Amino acid sequence: MSAHIEWLAAAETSVQVLTPGEDWVGAGEHRRPVLTLAQDDVIAIEGTPAELRALAAQITAVATAASARLDLAAEAG
């Protein structure tokens, strides 16, 4: 089994939501809004506005739950 992992640095990653018809590198490729994460490459996550908000909430919840562990790792680093 293999996996492809695209690494993005959080502090250097731009986030944008694009609607169908907006001018961007993936224009014409989607019928619902797209949340993009971009540095040199673009990662596009397609979904309804509610699905994109739910994904953002999941990311926030996971980061919040892990914050104590992440803070300890950063201090030990």
Phi, psi and omega in degrees: 000144176227162179218144174255127179241125175263116183270128176235133176278122186305317183290341183251006184260130176267149181234135181209148172249127181242138179264159177306134180097344177288149183279115175198176186301331181257017182305138179085356183262357185219153180247351178238168177303153180232129172268125180249142171243122188222140164232255173277323177258164179243131172251124183247131178243112183270140177181171175288163176305320179295320179294321179292321176295320179296320177296316178299321178295321178296317179297316179298316181297317180293316180295321178295314180297328183268357189302318180297315180296318180293321178297318178296319179295321180293320178293324180283334186311000000 
